[in-house]
Amino acid sequence: MTTTPYPTVTLRNGITLPALGMGTWRMGDDAALRAHEVHSLQSGLDSGLRIIDTAEMYGHGRSEEVVGEALRGRRDQAFLISKVLPGNATSRGTIEACERSLRHLNTDHLDLYLLHWPGSTPFTETLYAFETLKERGLIRDWGVSNFDTADMNDLAELGAYPLVNQILYSLEYRGTEYDLLPRDEQAHITSMAYCPIGQGGELLHHPALRAIAHQHETSLGRATPAQIALAWVLRRRNMIAIPKAGTPHHQALNIAAQEIRLSHDDLAALDAAFPPPDGKETLAVI
């Protein structure tokens, strides 16, 4: 365990945020879990986490409603992100989608609004809507999600520079290390990793993760493989991780993962088990 301060990331607009945020994919899908999900988000805020990421696609607005309940009376504690679907990303559709999300979230503004993935609508239309939403005070800034290197280069040619690019990044999906991550960092665009500890499948049973976890302690006890996987993502500069935690206990485990500092030997073992890319790979998406 260490008393080293938890990692932070400073966005291009000067806002400094904890590098660990909170994802909400599939929250709201099961009404029986709603109270746990609300309490999980609130416990994260209580512990100093600020970023809450959601999207209109998640449960057709149900995840946004869970977030809205969690933020009741404490909206100013959160850096709130939602996303517009590409099918809604026309100049008019983006504005209507944002207004709909704000109703679900019971708030008057988003701190960041993302295009969920590249679509067929010319980005100039979406950008016009983003700028209109900024002028109206409905969003503070905009970004993108699931944009590969060529997509980001296309935006640059338009003179459009998103604040963040939210991507799939974990030990299982390292392809972006070859070109996209360094390209975005050079352009002062922050990367945001969704599913940073996988989806509870084979990754967390991998013997390399289990062996490294056995060598680390946190304030909650011996580290778990999930905490090692999350600490590995959080080790990077310019990287925010947004794992989902459906219960306060799970949230506490994610928060404690920030205490872990992986050694050179740990990182070498993880590179051997999950090799970094040696060439361009197509952007992975879940």
Protein Blocks (a to p, Z undefined) as FASTA:
>chain_A
ZZbdcdddddfkopacdfbdcdfehihkamklmmmmmmmmmmmmmnopabdcddfklonh
mlmmmmmmmmgoplmmpccdddddfklmcfklmmmmmmmmmmmnopabdfbdcdfbacfb
dfklmmmmmmmmmmnopafbdcdehiafklmmmmmmnopacfbdcddddfklmmlmmmmm
mmmmmnopacddehklonoiamlmpfklmmmmmmpccfkbccdfklmmmmmmmmpghiac
ddddfbfklmmmmmmmmmpccdfklmmmmmmmmccdfbdcddddZZ
